[in-house]
Structure formats: C-alpha cells, structure tokens
Amino acid sequence: MRLSMLTALCGLMLTAGCAFNQPADLDLASASIASDFETYQLQRVGLVPLSGLDLDADQERVLRSAIFTEFSRGTPYEIVPLDTPDLEEVPGSDPYRRGRYDPRTIIALARRYQLDGVLVTTVTDHQFFEPQRLSMQMDLVATETGVAIWNGSIHLDASSPDVRNALRVYCQRVDESESWEVNLLSPRSFAHFAAHQLARML
C-alpha cells in the first residue's frame, strides 16, 4: 500500500515538473545599474526620439514604438513618449552625446512633463533586411540629478545561432500562432524582440 502511494506521488511530481518545464528566456542584453538606484522614486519616465545612425523617420518610429510597448509592458513605469516638437523649446535639447547630458534639458523635461526619468536611446548598428542586425544603447537618466542610473545595451545579429534560439523561445511565449522564422524577416518584430530583451534588464 505504501509502495503504491509512493509510486503515485512520484508520478504526480514528475507530471507537475513536466508542466512547468518551459524553455527559459535567454538574455542577450546586458546592463549596469547604479548602486543607489533603489533610492530614486521613479514613476513617469520620458522616452525621447532615438539618435545614432542614419535612421529615416519610419525606421525611428518603428524602433521607438517597440521600445515604448515593451518597456510599458515589462517595467513598472509609466512611459511617456516625447516627439521632436516636444523638445524644440527645451534648452540644450541634444542629450545624445556619448556619456554627457545637459542638465538644463533634464530639468526642463522634468518640469514640463512631470518626469522622474528620461530614457535616451542610441542606435549603434542596424540592418533592416535579412539577415537583420540591431544594436542599441540605452540610458535611464534621473531627472533629480541628471545622472544615468541605468545603462543597457544589446547587439543582435539574426545570423547568430544564439539570437535565433532566443528569438524562437521568445516567439513561443508571445505568439504560438505563426512560425518564429517570420520574425527574422520583419523589422517591427525584430525591434520588439530587442526592446523586450532590454526591458528585462530594467
């Protein structure tokens, strides 16, 4: 009797283990975070237009839309998209120089849009045809201090087996209705994958 109960219990445990044995997301992005990050009260975070390589308006719009969606979905913050006209009257509104931010820009944005932080994205590499490539660097700048308190980066090459495997796992989680290979051809889907990876780091 005891042996039968033990056998049944083991069977239930194995079944439960199989039910939860889902493929884990593979992290391709990297990030660093300030030691005092937890001391900042972050609720509203502005997302400014992307900078970097020669992006046309449509490409910038696709990438920024993906970042807005994935960071809104994957972080506890209210993401506030800001367009170029929103920044035109802000003093020193060129916060994209490597490692430098004009404090006037951060303070002006904070006051005008009641922001606690600003996400600054620089595209360092892209190829929107097969095999796609996309590399981005992101900084979360605290409006309280004008200092970057989080930095994230990602470098994706669709020809890489690691990237293809991670994309397959991602697609299985978000949409099982179509083949994951379709996402290798779609700049929009590839951008969402990159933004999802970055949002997981914040």
Order of alpha helices (4+ residues) and beta strands (2+ residues): alpha-beta-beta-beta-alpha-beta-alpha-alpha-beta-beta-beta-alpha-alpha
